[in-house]
């Protein structure tokens, strides 16, 4: 069995039930964390409709949160989800802004000392998204 994540008539992703269920739970967790709706509707009849405008806003807020953290544990917990969202955003035609690469403390919310290297984080996230893209069936 599998489930479909669609924008209009276009399927962005067709994962297994378990992957879809875990992904949607992460979506809801980050909706609460960000205070922004994701644009992902409920899973009904194995289909989840995505509102592209709300999803674009969610992607921006998620990347902003990711940019404002420099903590290896938070990175470990969130990188796979953020990379998956990046793949879906690209498939949806949403312009994904590049990560903010800075090693300054100004504007950061969760930090670990010493700070993880910002450039390494950006490269690691892009590599993770590239790897996932190949394994995410449409």
Secondary structure, DSSP 8 states (H G I E B T S, - for coil): -B-EEEETTEEEE--BHHHHHHHHHHHHHHHHHHTS--SEEEEETTEEEE-HHHHHHHHHHHHHHHHTEE-HHHHHHHHHHHHHHHHHHHHTT------------TT-SEE-SS---HHHHHHHHHHHHHHHHHH---
